[in-house]
Amino acid sequence: MRFLKAHGLGNDYLVLEEGGPITPSLCRAICDRHTGLGSDGILEPADPGGCDHGVTIWNPDGSVAEKSGNGLRIYARWLHDARGAPARFTVWTGACAVQAEVHAEDVTVAMGRARVGETTLAVDGAARPLVIVDLGNPHCVWFTDSPLDALPWRSWGATLENHPHFPNRTNVQFVRIVHGAPEIRIWERGAGETSASGSSSCAVVAASVATGRLAPGAHTVHMPGGTLAVAVDDGLEVTLRGPVEVVGRMTLDPGWLSARG
C-alpha cells in the first residue's frame, strides 16, 4: 500500500494512492503513531456518488467521518497535483457533497450551511450552556472567558464526545473570543486532541455568528497549529480556506500488512 502524507496546520492525513481496501482494524494499525505510519486519519478514494470525485474519510479509531475540512483540503490538493483534477471540482464524502477550489498557495472548500442550536448539558457536576452545530458532521461548541489552557478541556472534551446526548459522538471545541477573533482548542471525535481542524474552525465561527458573538463575514481562527480563514454569511453558509503541506510518500511493506490481516 502506498500513501501520500500531508497536513493542514499539523492535522495530518494519509491519502491512499495504491492498494486497499481500508478496513477499521487496518485503519487503526496504520494510524498508530508508534507502530504504524501515524496520522489523524486516512483518505480513501471512493465512488463519486454523482460528484466529480469521492472519498471515504477514516478516523484513526477506525470509524468513518461524514466530513473533514482539513481532510477535504488535503484530498483536493492531491487530486489536483497528483491526479490532474482541474482547479474547481466537487467531492462526495459518502454523506454530503462539497465544492473545492485549489489555489497556488492554499485550498478553499465550501462547507455548506450550518445548522445551529443551543442546549445545556451536565459536565463535571455542573450544567454547561453549549452551542450545537451540524455541518454535515456534529459539533459541540463551549464558549468561555477563561484562558483555554487553564481549563481541563481535554477531559471535558472526552466526556462530551461520548455524552448520551450525542448518540453518534461529537467533535468538541472550546472557544475564547480574543480581540474579536476566536481562539480554540479541539477535541476531535475519533482522534482526541488535534492541533487544528477545518470543520471545527467552521463550526466555531458559525456558532459565534449565530449567537451574536461575531458578525457575519470573514474571520481568522487561531489554533495551536496555526490559523485558518473561515467566512460565514447571513444564512450561515460556510467557506474554509487554508494551506496544505505535503510531507511525502510512504509505503507499507507486504509483511507488515500480512501480519495485520
KOLLO-586322 format. One record per residue: residue number from 0; x, y, z of N, C-alpha, C in turn. Coordinates in steps of 0.001 Angstrom, whole numbers, plus 500000, padded with zeros to 6 digits. Layout:
N
NODE	NUM	X	Y	Z	X	Y	Z	X	Y	Z
...
This chain:
261
NODE	0	500843	498817	500000	500000	500000	500000	500883	501238	500000
NODE	1	500498	502219	499187	501268	503453	499122	500366	504631	499475
NODE	2	500918	505565	500247	500165	506717	500721	500943	508006	500456
NODE	3	500208	509090	500281	500776	510432	500365	500388	510990	501724
NODE	4	501376	511497	502454	501084	512121	503740	501159	513633	503593
NODE	5	500127	514312	504120	500083	515767	504096	499361	516250	505339
NODE	6	499503	517534	505642	498830	518052	506829	498335	519470	506596
NODE	7	497323	519834	507354	496836	521201	507438	497071	521692	508844
NODE	8	498141	522467	509034	498494	523019	510349	498717	521934	511395
NODE	9	499335	520833	510972	499655	519742	511886	498590	518668	511975
NODE	10	497405	518927	511441	496327	517933	511386	496579	517073	510149
NODE	11	497170	515889	510350	497727	515140	509221	496854	513978	508779
NODE	12	496891	513723	507470	496135	512633	506860	497016	511878	505876
NODE	13	496666	510609	505677	497282	509767	504663	496286	509575	503531
NODE	14	496688	509905	502304	495847	509667	501129	496257	508330	500522
NODE	15	495318	507413	500407	495608	506100	499825	495778	506247	498314
NODE	16	496990	506013	497825	497277	506132	496389	497267	504779	495678
NODE	17	497608	503733	496404	497717	502405	495780	497441	501337	496827
NODE	18	496665	500309	496448	496363	499220	497376	495007	499416	498020
NODE	19	494738	498603	499010	493461	498687	499702	492670	497391	499553
NODE	20	491463	497345	500086	490754	498455	500721	491146	498655	502181
NODE	21	490753	499807	502721	490938	500085	504138	489797	499438	504924
NODE	22	490126	498842	506052	489139	498306	506983	489327	499007	508331
NODE	23	488358	498930	509231	488524	499596	510527	489782	499159	511271
NODE	24	490046	497856	511333	491233	497390	512068	492518	497814	511374
NODE	25	492530	497778	510042	493720	498201	509308	493947	499698	509484
NODE	26	492873	500464	509481	492989	501905	509709	493633	502195	511059
NODE	27	493169	501519	512096	493739	501747	513429	495228	501417	513450
NODE	28	495607	500330	512793	497024	499927	512773	497876	500925	511999
NODE	29	497388	501379	510861	498161	502311	510033	498316	503659	510732
NODE	30	497259	504135	511392	497298	505450	512019	498071	505480	513327
NODE	31	498395	504324	513892	499139	504272	515151	500482	504984	514995
NODE	32	500764	505921	515880	501980	506736	515738	503228	506046	516260
NODE	33	503076	504882	516877	504243	504146	517369	504593	502962	516479
NODE	34	503578	502240	516008	503837	501021	515247	503344	501084	513809
NODE	35	502665	502160	513423	502197	502334	512051	502828	503558	511416
NODE	36	502169	504091	510393	502669	505295	509736	502357	506545	510539
NODE	37	501265	506515	511280	500895	507638	512126	500139	508721	511378
NODE	38	498903	508991	511793	498149	510099	511204	496859	510303	511981
NODE	39	496188	511428	511687	494882	511722	512265	493760	511145	511422
NODE	40	494101	510375	510378	493077	509743	509570	493594	509332	508207
NODE	41	492762	508623	507467	493095	508141	506120	492009	508610	505161
NODE	42	492432	509054	503977	491530	509482	502914	491594	508449	501803
NODE	43	490509	507690	501641	490475	506602	500676	489582	506987	499489
NODE	44	490102	506984	498267	489254	507259	497105	488038	506338	497088
NODE	45	486887	506910	496728	485634	506166	496793	484738	506572	495628
NODE	46	483583	505907	495541	482615	506209	494494	482215	507685	494547
NODE	47	482178	508363	493410	481884	509800	493422	480435	510154	493721
NODE	48	479535	509197	493657	478145	509462	494032	477503	510605	493268
NODE	49	477825	510749	491996	477269	511836	491194	478108	513093	491187
NODE	50	479141	513157	492030	480071	514290	492026	481254	513973	491108
NODE	51	482221	514883	491052	483412	514646	490237	484319	513583	490850
NODE	52	484395	513561	492169	485269	512626	492887	484579	512192	494179
NODE	53	485085	511114	494777	484551	510639	496036	485659	510267	496999
NODE	54	485367	510300	498294	486355	509953	499305	485651	509361	500527
NODE	55	486310	508383	501151	485926	507911	502479	486931	508471	503465
NODE	56	486441	509162	504495	487299	509812	505486	487329	508945	506737
NODE	57	488449	508270	506958	488603	507377	508114	489204	508134	509292
NODE	58	488586	508005	510463	489185	508473	511700	490220	507456	512182
NODE	59	491178	507874	513019	492203	506928	513465	491689	505797	514338
NODE	60	490471	505919	514866	489915	504820	515664	489160	503816	514804
NODE	61	489192	504000	513469	488542	503068	512565	487110	503425	512213
NODE	62	486599	504510	512758	485273	504980	512385	485383	505870	511142
NODE	63	484230	506169	510548	484200	506977	509327	483539	508317	509624
NODE	64	484170	509398	509168	483637	510743	509362	482791	511167	508171
NODE	65	481767	511962	508448	480926	512475	507369	481630	513576	506574
NODE	66	482505	514326	507257	483127	515486	506629	484367	515856	507426
NODE	67	485365	516426	506764	486565	516948	507425	487100	518092	506592
NODE	68	487142	519280	507169	487630	520433	506421	489077	520292	505993
NODE	69	489943	519915	506925	491358	519733	506576	491549	518524	505672
NODE	70	490839	517432	505971	490946	516242	505130	490533	516528	503698
NODE	71	489450	517269	503515	488984	517589	502166	489952	518531	501457
NODE	72	490549	519448	502179	491534	520333	501542	492764	519536	501100
NODE	73	493202	518601	501927	494337	517741	501557	493982	516883	500355
NODE	74	492795	516298	500375	492369	515435	499278	492251	516239	497978
NODE	75	491735	517456	498072	491620	518308	496888	492988	518644	496320
NODE	76	493940	518975	497176	495299	519265	496711	495890	518053	496010
NODE	77	495685	516869	496570	496208	515638	495954	495543	515371	494603
NODE	78	494221	515521	494527	493522	515297	493269	494051	516233	492181
NODE	79	494281	517467	492542	494765	518452	491565	496212	518201	491172
NODE	80	497076	518005	492164	498514	517898	491888	498923	516536	491361
NODE	81	498317	515470	491873	498760	514115	491531	497844	513396	490553
NODE	82	496593	513839	490432	495654	513123	489586	495063	513995	488473
NODE	83	495574	515209	488317	495201	516042	487185	493818	516651	487232
NODE	84	493219	516743	488416	491908	517374	488526	492028	518871	488225
NODE	85	490966	519491	487706	491006	520939	487460	491030	521715	488774
NODE	86	491069	523025	488665	491167	523848	489872	489895	523791	490713
NODE	87	488734	523548	490076	487464	523501	490813	486748	522189	490513
NODE	88	486218	521547	491541	485505	520283	491365	484712	519979	492622
NODE	89	483863	518963	492529	483052	518553	493669	483529	517196	494187
NODE	90	483319	516978	495482	483723	515732	496137	482562	515215	496974
NODE	91	482237	513930	496814	481229	513250	497625	481920	512524	498757
NODE	92	481480	512780	500003	482124	512179	501174	481429	510912	501648
NODE	93	480362	510519	500964	479543	509414	501448	478355	509897	502246
NODE	94	478416	511175	502695	477304	511760	503447	476845	513076	502840
NODE	95	477743	513775	502142	477393	515074	501575	478373	515423	500456
NODE	96	477989	516425	499661	478825	516906	498563	479418	518256	498950
NODE	97	480690	518466	498606	481333	519761	498842	482020	520198	497551
NODE	98	482189	521505	497415	482930	522041	496279	484294	522517	496755
NODE	99	485336	522131	496043	486703	522514	496392	487303	523357	495277
NODE	100	488177	524275	495668	488921	525073	494702	490381	525129	495153
NODE	101	491272	524704	494262	492700	524638	494569	493387	525879	494022
NODE	102	494070	526613	494903	494826	527803	494521	496315	527480	494576
NODE	103	497133	528415	494152	498574	528193	494154	499112	527974	495564
NODE	104	498593	528735	496531	499157	528700	497882	498295	527960	498891
NODE	105	497005	527770	498591	496123	527139	499573	494914	526532	498867
NODE	106	493947	526076	499661	492767	525389	499127	491525	525911	499838
NODE	107	490467	526131	499067	489180	526556	499611	488168	525428	499474
NODE	108	487359	525237	500509	486275	524259	500473	484997	524950	500934
NODE	109	483933	524831	500118	482621	525316	500527	481995	524245	501415
NODE	110	481846	524549	502690	481448	523544	503670	479946	523408	503850
NODE	111	479154	524246	503168	477710	524125	503254	477101	525008	504331
NODE	112	475822	524811	504557	475085	525626	505518	475098	524978	506889
NODE	113	475477	525756	507890	475488	525266	509271	474097	525373	509876
NODE	114	473720	524367	510636	472501	524398	511438	472914	524488	512901
NODE	115	472409	525485	513590	472900	525817	514928	471759	525800	515939
NODE	116	472018	525200	517092	471069	525195	518204	471815	525327	519515
NODE	117	471089	525418	520607	471706	525554	521926	471108	524527	522882
NODE	118	471927	524112	523834	471466	523156	524845	472278	523363	526108
NODE	119	471891	522663	527158	472637	522660	528415	472857	521219	528825
NODE	120	474112	520864	529097	474448	519501	529492	475267	519519	530777
NODE	121	475140	518454	531557	475900	518332	532795	477300	517792	532499
NODE	122	478316	518539	532907	479719	518120	532772	480417	518439	534083
NODE	123	481083	517454	534661	481759	517633	535951	480795	518146	537022
NODE	124	479569	517663	536988	478604	518003	538022	477968	519368	537903
NODE	125	478229	520085	536806	477641	521411	536626	476944	521488	535275
NODE	126	475885	522290	535221	475167	522495	533963	475954	523476	533094
NODE	127	476252	523075	531856	477081	523888	530964	476261	524288	529732
NODE	128	476130	525590	529456	475457	526018	528224	476367	525778	527021
NODE	129	475842	525126	525995	476631	524730	524835	475887	525068	523559
NODE	130	476655	525266	522482	476073	525509	521167	476329	524282	520306
NODE	131	475278	523752	519699	475364	522552	518872	475337	522974	517406
NODE	132	476274	522466	516624	476373	522830	515209	476400	521562	514365
NODE	133	475559	521536	513350	475558	520455	512364	476084	521026	511052
NODE	134	477250	520538	510625	477849	520953	509361	477897	519780	508379
NODE	135	477013	518827	508603	477141	517548	507910	477863	516562	508783
NODE	136	478648	517063	509732	479186	516291	510849	478890	517068	512133
NODE	137	478872	516407	513296	478383	517031	514522	479464	517775	515303
NODE	138	479062	518905	515901	479985	519709	516706	479276	520223	517950
NODE	139	480052	520349	519015	479588	520901	520286	480569	522007	520674
NODE	140	480073	523248	520770	480933	524413	520984	480717	524963	522390
NODE	141	481817	525101	523121	481793	525579	524503	482505	526928	524533
NODE	142	481765	528013	524797	482354	529350	524889	482756	529637	526329
NODE	143	483875	530323	526473	484372	530660	527803	485126	531982	527748
NODE	144	485206	532664	528896	486033	533864	529012	487375	533544	529656
NODE	145	487575	532293	530065	488807	531897	530753	489906	531541	529748
NODE	146	491175	531739	530112	492254	531223	529262	492061	529733	529042
NODE	147	492124	529295	527801	491738	527923	527476	492602	526882	528169
NODE	148	493903	527107	528209	494779	526089	528776	494766	526076	530298
NODE	149	493989	526979	530905	493769	526908	532353	492603	525985	532684
NODE	150	491912	525505	531645	490750	524635	531832	491117	523171	531577
NODE	151	490432	522232	532203	490641	520801	531910	489888	520400	530645
NODE	152	490163	521103	529547	489348	520946	528346	489499	519571	527714
NODE	153	490636	518912	527899	490791	517572	527317	489830	516579	527969
NODE	154	489744	516612	529292	488826	515685	529960	487385	516065	529670
NODE	155	487085	517352	529627	485735	517778	529266	485410	517359	527831
NODE	156	486389	517490	526936	486167	517099	525549	485858	515619	525418
NODE	157	486621	514790	526136	486376	513350	526086	485000	513008	526643
NODE	158	484592	513710	527710	483274	513472	528291	482168	513841	527308
NODE	159	482297	515000	526684	481262	515454	525757	481230	514625	524480
NODE	160	482402	514210	523985	482421	513378	522774	481497	512178	522932
NODE	161	481510	511583	524123	480764	510345	524373	479515	510563	525219
NODE	162	479049	511798	525320	477867	512107	526130	476629	511448	525513
NODE	163	475709	510941	526321	474496	510307	525785	473670	511227	524878
NODE	164	473836	512533	525022	473117	513471	524149	473527	513312	522686
NODE	165	474734	512736	522457	475260	512589	521101	475399	511096	520776
NODE	166	474352	510469	520260	474398	509020	520028	475477	508590	519035
NODE	167	475876	509484	518130	476948	509176	517174	478263	509854	517555
NODE	168	478361	510265	518823	479506	511022	519338	479595	512400	518647
NODE	169	480504	513231	519105	480595	514574	518532	482010	515115	518623
NODE	170	482327	516057	517745	483526	516872	517859	483247	517982	518876
NODE	171	484275	518384	519615	484084	519384	520666	485113	520498	520492
NODE	172	484638	521746	520611	485530	522897	520523	485348	523795	521746
NODE	173	486456	524264	522284	486452	525208	523401	486952	526540	522853
NODE	174	486177	527617	523102	486395	528876	522390	486489	530045	523355
NODE	175	487489	530884	523100	487590	532185	523761	487756	533228	522662
NODE	176	486891	534254	522665	486992	535336	521692	487977	536367	522239
NODE	177	489088	536563	521529	490139	537489	521962	490309	538557	520882
NODE	178	490025	539827	521249	490129	540945	520305	489361	540654	519008
NODE	179	488177	540096	519165	487305	539864	518026	487631	538652	517179
NODE	180	488554	537815	517640	488929	536614	516884	488841	535390	517786
NODE	181	488303	534268	517282	488194	533066	518107	489530	532336	518258
NODE	182	489845	532034	519495	490969	531147	519830	490343	529853	520305
NODE	183	490806	528691	519786	490111	527447	520111	491073	526324	520479
NODE	184	490512	525359	521208	491147	524070	521436	490175	523009	520945
NODE	185	490709	521912	520431	489886	520949	519686	490016	519550	520271
NODE	186	488862	518945	520546	488791	517527	520871	487987	516872	519752
NODE	187	488666	516125	518886	488045	515614	517674	487499	514211	517888
NODE	188	486286	514012	517423	485655	512698	517512	486516	511643	516817
NODE	189	486860	510601	517547	487638	509515	516963	489126	509757	516910
NODE	190	489576	510956	517290	491008	511272	517225	491544	511881	518514
NODE	191	490678	512527	519313	491129	513195	520519	491671	514578	520208
NODE	192	492665	515009	520956	493245	516338	520762	493922	516433	519397
NODE	193	493627	517495	518657	494323	517776	517408	494787	519228	517413
NODE	194	495888	519489	516695	496460	520842	516680	495633	521803	515849
NODE	195	494819	521269	514945	493974	522099	514093	492840	521245	513555
NODE	196	491778	521908	513103	490664	521203	512472	489899	522197	511617
NODE	197	489672	521828	510362	488936	522699	509473	487464	522782	509810
NODE	198	486818	521638	509973	485378	521677	510261	485117	522260	511653
NODE	199	486022	522031	512602	485874	522646	513930	485953	524169	513841
NODE	200	486893	524674	513035	487001	526122	512843	485714	526677	512251
NODE	201	485155	525960	511276	483902	526385	510654	482761	526378	511660
NODE	202	482675	525334	512472	481616	525239	513471	481701	526374	514476
NODE	203	482910	526719	514883	483101	527787	515865	482642	529131	515312
NODE	204	483020	529453	514094	482616	530739	513517	481106	530759	513281
NODE	205	480537	529661	512796	479092	529596	512600	478353	529784	513929
NODE	206	478836	529131	514990	478218	529275	516309	478361	530703	516826
NODE	207	479514	531310	516573	479754	532680	517029	478848	533668	516313
NODE	208	478652	533482	515009	477770	534356	514242	476312	534143	514664
NODE	209	475905	532896	514791	474508	532596	515120	474112	533126	516497
NODE	210	475072	533189	517427	474766	533653	518788	475132	535114	519010
NODE	211	475544	535811	517956	475836	537232	518059	477190	537589	518623
NODE	212	478054	536628	518782	479390	536919	519294	480303	537495	518216
NODE	213	480039	537149	516970	480767	537690	515828	479765	538105	514767
NODE	214	480144	539062	513941	479305	539481	512821	479544	538555	511633
NODE	215	478561	538399	510756	478818	537643	509524	479992	538245	508759
NODE	216	480718	537384	508051	481871	537841	507289	483048	536901	507444
NODE	217	484220	537397	507085	485446	536591	507126	486126	536737	508479
NODE	218	486582	535599	509029	487234	535601	510338	488450	534684	510313
NODE	219	489392	534979	511191	490590	534155	511352	490478	533376	512645
NODE	220	490603	532056	512555	490504	531182	513726	491912	530769	514145
NODE	221	492217	530967	515420	493546	530680	515956	493531	529354	516717
NODE	222	494455	528458	516332	494595	527138	516947	496063	526901	517274
NODE	223	496397	525892	518086	497810	525614	518351	498635	525409	517083
NODE	224	498037	524826	516037	498776	524577	514804	498910	525775	513896
NODE	225	498120	526814	514109	498164	527987	513250	496777	528560	513043
NODE	226	496558	529228	511909	495293	529900	511655	494652	529419	510361
NODE	227	493318	529449	510341	492537	529176	509139	491558	530322	508936
NODE	228	491219	530572	507663	490256	531614	507317	488888	530980	507118
NODE	229	487883	531493	507826	486515	530986	507725	485583	532161	507465
NODE	230	484764	532031	506431	483759	533047	506134	482367	532446	506341
NODE	231	481511	533191	507040	480134	532763	507290	479214	533926	506929
NODE	232	478220	533665	506070	477316	534741	505671	476069	534764	506541
NODE	233	475127	535652	506192	473911	535807	506996	473075	534539	507058
NODE	234	473180	533708	506022	472424	532455	506000	473178	531284	506586
NODE	235	474337	531548	507206	475207	530552	507823	475817	529586	506798
NODE	236	475977	530049	505554	476785	529313	504578	478250	529532	504922
NODE	237	479026	528441	504936	480385	528467	505477	481411	528117	504401
NODE	238	482492	528895	504353	483606	528624	503446	484904	528601	504243
NODE	239	485737	527626	503952	487009	527420	504665	488166	527562	503686
NODE	240	489221	528278	504100	490410	528413	503250	491666	528317	504111
NODE	241	492664	527572	503619	493906	527449	504364	494938	526638	503609
NODE	242	496153	526563	504152	497265	525896	503471	497257	524387	503655
NODE	243	497917	523711	502735	498173	522272	502818	499660	522057	502576
NODE	244	500296	521278	503424	501721	520974	503240	501900	519467	503038
NODE	245	502535	519105	501949	502800	517700	501648	504074	517268	502369
NODE	246	503986	516152	503091	505146	515602	503806	505940	514680	502892
NODE	247	505262	513787	502186	505943	512862	501280	505150	511578	501137
NODE	248	505703	510659	500372	505041	509378	500126	505618	508303	501031
NODE	249	504739	507367	501431	505112	506300	502340	504540	504987	501823
NODE	250	505293	503908	502012	504859	502592	501551	504880	501611	502706
NODE	251	503840	500792	502794	503789	499740	503812	504289	498436	503225
NODE	252	505172	497793	503927	505737	496505	503491	504645	495440	503489
NODE	253	504625	494560	502476	503626	493484	502445	503628	492613	503692
NODE	254	504807	492407	504273	504879	491620	505500	504158	492282	506665
NODE	255	504275	493596	506756	503576	494346	507805	502067	494194	507633
NODE	256	501610	494327	506388	500188	494215	506105	499683	492791	506380
NODE	257	500468	491787	505992	500071	490408	506196	499928	490085	507679
NODE	258	500822	490635	508497	500775	490369	509933	499545	490957	510589
NODE	259	498934	491939	509929	497756	492587	510493	496475	492219	509767
NODE	260	496552	491143	509028	495366	490611	508361	494992	491353	507113
